[in-house]
Amino acid sequence: VLTFDDITRLVAAQRNAAWKDVARRIAHEIKNPLTPIQLSAERLQRKFRKGVDAADLETFDRCTDTIVRQVGDIGRMVDEFSAFARMPAPKFAPQDAAELVRAQVFAQRVANPDLKIDLADSLPEVTLLADGRMLAQALTNILKNAAEAVHARLEATPRPPGRIAVRMSVEDGVLAIDVQDNGVGLPEKDRDRLTEPYVTTREKGTGLGLAIVKRILEDHGGELILTDAARGRGARAILKLPVKARPEAPGPKSELLVEGEAHGG
C-alpha cells in the first residue's frame, strides 16, 4: 500500500511562520537603537550648528541630514518587517472596489506628481466582501513598486515619460485590478521568487512588499499574477479577487503565477 500526501500547504505554512518569526526578531533588534540615533543627530544640529565654522557648515549639515534621513529609511523598513510579522486575519465587510482603487490612485498621484497615473473615469460598480484596510495596503504596495520601477528607469532613460496605467474589470465573478508601468520591468532571473519574503531586486528593498500583497490576496481567496507589460518595457501586476464568495479557510496556496516572456527590451 502506497500513500501519497500533498504537503505543499503544510510546508508553505511552516515556511511562512518561520519568516514571520525572523521578521519579528529583525524588527525588534533594529528598532531599539533607531530612536537614540535620530535624537542624537537632531541634538547635534540644534546645539552645535552655530559653533561650526562657515567653511565646515555645509559638510556638518550634510552629515547630520544624512543620518536623520537614513534613520528614517531604516524605520520604514522596520515598519514593513513589523507589518509582515503581525499580518492579522482579515475582517470581512462590504467594500466599494471602485472607490478603494480611486483612493489609492489619488494618493500615488500626490506622492508622484512627475508620473502620469491613468485611471478610467468610469469603473465597474463592484461590492467586495473584504477587509478594506488590507486591500488598500496591497494596492498601495503594488502602485508604490510600479512608481519605484518607473523612477529607476527614468534615471537611465528619461524617454518615454513615466506612466502607470490602472484598469478594473469583472469577468465570471472575479474582479481584476490591472496595474501596468513602463519601468525597468521584471528581472529575468528568479522572477518566480519575487513574492518570497526577503527576495528583492532593489538596493533598499526589504523583499516584503510583494510577499504582503500575495498573503493578503490569498487570505481573500484571490491571487497575484506578475508578468511583463503588454507593450514595450515594463511590468504588469494583476490582483484577482472573487466578487461574492468569501474564502472559507484562508491560508497558504501554491507559489506565485508568473506568465509570459519579455515583450520588450
C-alpha positions in Angstrom: 0.0 0.0 0.0 1.4 3.4 -1.0 0.1 6.6 0.4 0.7 9.9 -1.2 0.1 13.1 0.8 0.3 16.6 -0.7 2.2 18.6 1.9 2.6 21.7 -0.2 0.3 23.7 2.1 1.9 22.4 5.2 5.4 23.2 4.0 4.3 26.7 2.9 2.6 27.3 6.3 5.7 26.2 8.2 8.0 28.4 6.0 5.6 31.4 6.4 5.7 31.0 10.2 9.5 30.9 10.2 9.7 34.0 8.0 7.3 35.8 10.4 9.5 34.9 13.4 12.6 36.2 11.5 10.7 39.5 10.7 9.6 39.9 14.3 13.2 39.5 15.6 14.7 41.8 13.0 12.1 44.5 13.7 12.8 44.3 17.5 16.6 44.3 17.2 16.8 47.1 14.7 14.1 49.4 16.1 15.7 49.8 19.5 18.7 51.8 18.5 17.0 54.0 15.9 15.4 56.5 18.2 18.6 57.4 20.1 20.5 57.7 16.8 17.9 60.1 15.4 17.6 62.1 18.6 21.4 62.4 18.9 21.7 63.7 15.3 18.9 66.2 15.8 20.5 67.4 19.0 23.9 67.9 17.2 22.1 70.0 14.7 20.4 72.2 17.3 23.2 72.6 19.8 26.4 72.7 17.8 25.5 74.1 14.4 26.0 77.7 15.5 29.6 76.9 16.6 30.6 75.2 13.4 33.0 77.2 11.1 31.4 78.6 8.0 33.8 76.5 5.9 32.6 73.3 7.5 28.9 74.2 7.9 27.8 72.6 4.6 29.6 69.4 5.5 28.1 69.4 9.0 24.6 69.9 7.7 25.0 67.2 5.0 26.3 64.7 7.5 23.6 65.2 10.1 20.9 65.3 7.5 22.2 62.1 6.1 22.0 60.4 9.5 18.4 61.6 10.0 17.3 60.6 6.5 18.9 57.2 6.7 17.4 56.5 10.1 14.0 57.4 8.6 14.6 54.9 5.7 15.6 52.2 8.1 12.5 53.0 10.2 10.2 52.5 7.2 11.9 49.2 6.5 11.4 48.1 10.1 7.7 49.0 9.7 7.5 46.6 6.8 9.1 43.8 8.9 6.5 44.5 11.7 3.6 44.5 9.3 4.7 41.2 7.8 5.1 39.7 11.3 1.7 40.8 12.5 -0.4 40.1 9.4 -3.8 39.8 11.1 -6.7 37.8 9.8 -8.9 39.9 7.5 -12.1 41.4 8.8 -14.7 41.0 6.1 -17.2 43.7 5.3 -18.8 45.1 2.1 -16.3 47.3 0.2 -16.8 49.6 -2.8 -13.9 48.3 -5.0 -14.0 51.3 -7.4 -13.8 53.8 -4.6 -10.9 51.8 -3.0 -9.0 51.9 -6.2 -9.7 55.6 -6.8 -8.4 56.5 -3.3 -5.1 54.6 -3.7 -4.5 56.0 -7.2 -5.1 59.6 -5.9 -2.6 59.0 -3.1 0.0 57.9 -5.5 -0.6 60.8 -7.8 0.0 63.1 -4.9 3.2 61.2 -3.9 4.5 61.1 -7.5 3.4 64.2 -9.4 6.1 63.7 -12.0 4.4 60.4 -13.2 1.2 60.1 -15.3 -1.1 57.6 -13.5 -4.0 56.7 -15.7 -7.4 55.5 -14.3 -10.6 55.4 -16.3 -13.3 57.8 -15.2 -15.9 55.0 -15.3 -15.1 51.9 -13.3 -17.3 48.8 -12.8 -19.5 49.1 -9.8 -18.5 46.2 -7.6 -19.0 45.4 -4.0 -16.5 43.1 -2.4 -16.7 41.2 0.8 -13.2 42.0 2.0 -11.0 43.8 4.5 -10.8 47.3 3.1 -7.7 48.3 5.0 -5.7 45.2 3.9 -6.8 45.6 0.3 -5.8 49.2 0.3 -2.4 48.2 1.7 -2.0 45.6 -1.1 -2.8 48.0 -3.9 -0.6 50.7 -2.3 2.3 48.3 -2.3 1.8 47.4 -6.0 1.4 51.1 -7.1 4.5 52.0 -5.0 6.5 49.3 -6.6 5.4 50.5 -10.1 6.4 54.1 -9.3 9.8 53.0 -8.0 10.4 50.9 -11.1 9.5 53.8 -13.4 11.8 56.2 -11.5 14.6 53.7 -11.7 14.2 53.5 -15.5 13.9 57.3 -15.9 17.3 57.8 -14.2 18.9 55.9 -17.0 16.4 56.6 -19.9 14.3 59.8 -19.5 12.2 58.9 -22.5 9.4 58.0 -22.8 7.8 59.8 -19.8 6.9 57.8 -16.7 3.5 56.2 -16.9 1.4 53.8 -14.8 -2.0 52.6 -16.1 -4.6 51.1 -13.7 -7.6 49.2 -15.0 -10.5 47.3 -13.5 -12.6 44.6 -15.0 -15.1 41.9 -13.8 -15.4 38.5 -15.5 -17.0 35.3 -14.3 -17.4 36.6 -10.8 -13.8 37.7 -10.5 -12.6 41.3 -10.1 -9.2 42.0 -11.8 -7.2 45.1 -10.9 -4.6 45.5 -13.6 -1.5 47.8 -12.9 1.0 48.3 -15.8 4.0 50.5 -15.8 6.8 51.4 -18.2 9.6 51.0 -15.7 12.6 48.7 -15.6 10.5 45.6 -15.9 10.7 42.2 -14.1 14.1 40.5 -13.7 14.6 37.5 -16.0 16.3 35.6 -13.2 14.3 34.3 -10.2 11.2 36.3 -11.2 9.1 33.4 -9.8 10.5 34.1 -6.4 9.7 37.8 -6.2 6.9 37.2 -3.6 9.0 35.2 -1.3 10.0 37.1 1.9 13.3 38.9 1.7 13.7 38.4 -2.1 14.2 41.8 -3.7 16.0 43.4 -6.7 16.1 46.9 -5.1 19.1 48.2 -3.2 17.0 49.5 -0.3 14.1 47.0 -0.6 13.1 44.6 2.2 11.6 42.0 -0.1 8.4 42.1 1.9 6.1 44.3 -0.2 5.0 41.7 -2.7 5.0 39.0 0.0 2.5 41.0 1.9 0.4 41.6 -1.2 0.4 37.9 -2.0 -0.6 36.9 1.5 -3.5 39.5 1.6 -4.9 38.3 -1.7 -4.7 34.6 -0.7 -6.5 35.4 2.5 -9.3 36.8 0.4 -9.4 33.8 -1.9 -7.6 35.7 -4.7 -4.2 35.6 -6.4 -1.4 37.8 -7.6 -0.1 37.5 -11.1 3.1 39.2 -12.2 4.1 39.3 -15.9 5.6 41.7 -18.5 3.8 44.8 -19.7 1.6 44.2 -22.7 3.6 46.6 -24.8 7.2 47.7 -24.6 9.3 47.7 -21.5 7.7 47.5 -18.1 5.9 45.2 -15.7 2.3 44.2 -15.1 0.6 43.2 -11.8 -2.9 41.7 -11.8 -4.7 41.5 -8.5 -7.6 39.0 -8.8 -10.4 38.8 -6.2 -13.7 36.9 -6.0 -16.6 39.3 -6.1 -19.1 37.4 -4.0 -17.5 34.3 -2.5 -15.9 34.6 0.9 -12.9 32.2 1.4 -13.8 29.5 3.8 -10.3 28.8 5.1 -7.7 31.5 4.2 -4.2 30.0 4.2 -1.1 29.4 2.1 -1.6 28.5 -1.5 0.6 27.5 -4.3 3.5 29.6 -5.5 3.1 32.9 -7.5 1.8 32.6 -11.0 4.3 34.1 -13.4 3.3 34.5 -17.1 4.9 35.2 -20.4 8.2 36.1 -21.7 9.7 39.6 -22.1 7.8 41.7 -24.7 10.3 44.5 -25.0 13.9 45.4 -24.3 
